[in-house]
Amino acid sequence: MLETRNLDKSFGAIHVTRDVSLKLERGERRVILGPNGAGKTTLFNQLTGEIAPSSGRIILDGADVTALPVAQRARAGLSRSYQKNTLFDGLSVADNLGLAAMVAQGRGMGLGRDGLLHPEVRETVEEVAAQLRLSDHLDARVSEISYGMRRQLEVGVALATRPKVILMDEPTSGVGPEMAKGFHDLLAALPRDLTLLIIEHDIDLAFAVADTITVLNYGEVVFDGLPEAARGSSLLKEIYLGSWEDA
Ligand SMILES: Nc1ncnc2c1ncn2[C@@H]1O[C@H](COP(=O)(O)OP(=O)(O)OP(=O)(O)O)[C@@H](O)[C@H]1O
């Protein structure tokens, strides 16, 4: 479903991703681990098209998208849930989901409320809200909901575009451990044919949601495989030191 072939990215003399080759099957949930500065976000930026790789290819659902701009990759089924807040604070939860659905369904923003009231848009809003346990908050303004709920809504906005693949950059950053656990349960319950690639710092949480794990260190893939095998890797223990001991 999503593949990278020998992705390399340098900023001047700084080599940030090195020969990164990954292959995600449809429905796979893969977690990317790695210390600060390992190149995780830079890898995501290349996948979405925000930055161009220095060399290498990106294949989405069988098509080479390496040269496609961000919007076209999104239309081809690649969606990203951002670490930074990309929600419309003054609008309701329903309208944030509705706008994402409208655009993805090719209905222009110019239609305004008429577009939001379209049955297909409403259906998507209700379905996504149910998946992310936001149904009771559809009429709340984003500025009124909790931080944790905003993080859920960010995933909802990505989901409302009906993507094939969602990239999530630390979806639980800043939320407490209890909430983070609930959040990962939500992710685990998403439709099984949806492919997820998730950057996560917390190893326990990573293991809770991952089918497979990739570890980046200094821009290089140093582990790629099943979580059970990751647990046994001495290289990972070295990279994570203390935090690994707690896992
Ligand atoms: N535009 C840029 N120009 C120069 N160096 C950059 C640029 N973007 C990223 N880097 C460098 O690339 C390295 C990897 O950064 P990146 O943000 O991808 O790591 P990360 O694994 O996501 O880290 P974190 O966990 O802290 O978010 C860092 O050393 C960073 O300073």
PDBQT file of the ligand as one rigid body, heavy atoms in Angstrom, charges set to zero:
ROOT
HETATM    1  N1  LIG A 301      15.093  21.992   6.907  1.00  0.00    +0.000 N 
HETATM    2  C1  LIG A 301      16.117  21.488   7.586  1.00  0.00    +0.000 A 
HETATM    3  N2  LIG A 301      17.372  21.978   7.418  1.00  0.00    +0.000 NA
HETATM    4  C2  LIG A 301      18.414  21.465   8.083  1.00  0.00    +0.000 A 
HETATM    5  N3  LIG A 301      18.335  20.423   8.938  1.00  0.00    +0.000 NA
HETATM    6  C3  LIG A 301      17.122  19.885   9.153  1.00  0.00    +0.000 A 
HETATM    7  C4  LIG A 301      15.951  20.374   8.481  1.00  0.00    +0.000 A 
HETATM    8  N4  LIG A 301      14.892  19.627   8.889  1.00  0.00    +0.000 NA
HETATM    9  C5  LIG A 301      15.382  18.722   9.771  1.00  0.00    +0.000 A 
HETATM   10  N5  LIG A 301      16.716  18.880   9.931  1.00  0.00    +0.000 N 
HETATM   11  C6  LIG A 301      17.603  18.078  10.798  1.00  0.00    +0.000 C 
HETATM   12  O1  LIG A 301      17.343  16.744  10.522  1.00  0.00    +0.000 OA
HETATM   13  C7  LIG A 301      17.473  15.933  11.695  1.00  0.00    +0.000 C 
HETATM   14  C8  LIG A 301      16.260  15.067  11.840  1.00  0.00    +0.000 C 
HETATM   15  O2  LIG A 301      15.128  15.862  12.179  1.00  0.00    +0.000 OA
HETATM   16  P1  LIG A 301      13.663  15.266  12.337  1.00  0.00    +0.000 P 
HETATM   17  O3  LIG A 301      12.792  16.377  12.835  1.00  0.00    +0.000 OA
HETATM   18  O4  LIG A 301      13.259  14.582  11.097  1.00  0.00    +0.000 OA
HETATM   19  O5  LIG A 301      13.872  14.179  13.477  1.00  0.00    +0.000 OA
HETATM   20  P2  LIG A 301      12.796  13.433  14.365  1.00  0.00    +0.000 P 
HETATM   21  O6  LIG A 301      13.239  12.023  14.434  1.00  0.00    +0.000 OA
HETATM   22  O7  LIG A 301      11.436  13.708  13.859  1.00  0.00    +0.000 OA
HETATM   23  O8  LIG A 301      13.008  14.117  15.768  1.00  0.00    +0.000 OA
HETATM   24  P3  LIG A 301      11.945  14.451  16.938  1.00  0.00    +0.000 P 
HETATM   25  O9  LIG A 301      11.658  13.164  17.604  1.00  0.00    +0.000 OA
HETATM   26  O10 LIG A 301      12.748  15.376  17.814  1.00  0.00    +0.000 OA
HETATM   27  O11 LIG A 301      10.760  15.108  16.318  1.00  0.00    +0.000 OA
HETATM   28  C9  LIG A 301      17.696  16.898  12.843  1.00  0.00    +0.000 C 
HETATM   29  O12 LIG A 301      19.067  16.899  13.144  1.00  0.00    +0.000 OA
HETATM   30  C10 LIG A 301      17.249  18.211  12.274  1.00  0.00    +0.000 C 
HETATM   31  O13 LIG A 301      17.960  19.277  12.867  1.00  0.00    +0.000 OA
ENDROOT
TORSDOF 0
